[in-house]
Amino acid sequence: MAARVPFYFVDVFATGPLTGNPLSLVPDADALGEAQMRAIAREFNQSETTFLLRPSLPGATVRLRSFTPAGAEVGGAGHNALGAWLWLEAAGRLASAATGRGLRQEIAGQVLPVEVVREAGQPAVVWLDQSPPYFGDVAGDRALLAACLGLGERELLEQDAQVVSTGAGHLLVPARDRGAVDRAAPDPARLVPALRDVGAEGCYLYSPDPVDAGAVAYARFFNPALGIAEDPATGTAAGPLAARLVATGRVPDESTVVIQQGYAVGRPSRITVSVFGQRVRVGGSGLVVAEGTLAV
């Protein structure tokens, strides 16, 4: 007889239903094996599916494991984690944490702080601490990188494309304007080895040309090696981008900024990131939009 597994869909970095980045979520997943988790992630075919588990490290409130449709497990605290905490709040699982502080998530072998901000009449906002920024390799061949993205070399800025990690290392590629970002048509057969050569997981193509003055950058995210053709909102890439903007002096330290993503796939998203020295936090809201039961 098939087991019945409850699941939920959460729109993350969203201001209303069917915007932001959709996450499939399976709570109380301790009875599931890793092979089942990977199969469920394939079934849902979202960019990531997150499973809530009992913690295995001291001090953690909950343990998260997240998988892509290709079955790859991903670390880093981004929309995969933020959606889980939005669900925990909506489900009343955090009622004992009246202030929303003192929460910790276990993810990829780390225990990282979480804050849930509640204001009367407003949706809850979750803030996730990421790992301190690490600045990695530079992709030196701009012509090759542009070709991998289906662009001309002149459509990229002369500033280096660099791998930056705050839990997951992504190649940050600066484009001249929003139009160049929108015109990109990545060739996975060329992009995957180019990312591998510099030790990057995904590619964050961005421009200092946002849709409105309330943001600092406009971006798209591609991760074909992990089965993600394009992600609407990527917290694990927005954190590194904000850290790089601070490191290069384009944004002052101790700033909170907004990065826009998802417009090219009809899922407009606003990702808020604060950078205070080595502390990088990603914040956002969202809502539970669906629930059901899966037979496995």
Secondary structure, 3 states (H helix, E strand, C coil): CCCEEEEEEEEECCCCCCCCEEEEEECCCCCCCHHHHHHHHHHHCCCCEEEEECCCCCCCCEEEEEECCCCCEECCCCHHHHHHHHHHHHCCCCCCCCCCCCEEEEECCEEEEEEEECCCCCCCEEEEECCCCEEEEEECCHHHHHHHCCCCHHHECCCCEEEEECCCEEEEEEECCHHHHHHCCCCHHHHHHHHHHCCCCEEEEEECCCCCCCCCEEEEEEEHHHCEEEECCCHHHHHHHHHHHHHCCCCCCCEEEEEEECHHHCCCEEEEEEEECCEEEEEECEEEEEEEEEEC
